[in-house]
Amino acid sequence: MQTIINLFKEKFQKKERISVVTCYDASFAKIISEIEMDCILVGDSLGMVFQGNNSTMPVTLEEMIYHTKAVKRGAPNKFIICDLPFLSYQISVEQGVSTGGIAIKETGCDAVKLEGATEIALQTIRQLTEIGVPVMGHLGLTPQSYQVLGGYKVQGKDEKTADKILQDAIALEKAGAFSIVLEMLPESLGEKITNSISIPTIGIGAGRHTSGQVLVINDLLGVSINFKPKFLKQFADLYSITKQALSTYNKEVKEGIFPGEDNVFK
Ligand code: KIV
């Protein structure tokens, strides 16, 4: 049986790029399940794009479990990673291990993701991996710490912070992480980290040389029109399509065009 760790390892060894997309509900998960996307991340970005908060910090473990279960129902055969939300793993190793274990046990996801490389995070990764829970790391712009990082900004622009992120990546690999998300880094640093470790890096705004890429589904589909960072490519314009469809529905209801002959039970 293929596991997420095997798939990532295989692709990494063959130098094949890994594709990851976020997803929060069963309908989109079903669409993703029909294409060759390697993996779904149920990101705590749902706190912003789904719940409308201005950060990921309010998201709870219960909410992550709820959305991950929905995604699992929509895409039962895809590899799914559940993001551990703010304050569900940072307090102690025991807390982190318990949270990671509960996430995988209750949702049936394949792995969990946590941000940063503090001593607690590293030990949590070590213990989760030991008890059988694959862990993905996340470095660079770690949105749960956006306040202390000075906002949603490119990280590692000077030598000192760049070296710290590189050392953190090496530490995450040593602790047992099977992959690391690198968010908003200069391309050269994304490449350097990727060449310095032997687990795949998944970039979001970290340039072209990471082992794979991840994007937030709402952003790449063009649902959120006000979020257009340099690293984002919009592959569709769902905002306009959705607005147009809803306006037409509204008009047809008001003009008595919908429901039409085809939409009624005789
Ligand atoms: O929460 C999320 O969606 C993420 C990705 C942006 C990597 O962490």
Residues whose N, C-alpha, C, O or C-beta is under 5 A from the ligand:
A	BS01	KIV	T22 G43 D44 S45 V181 V214
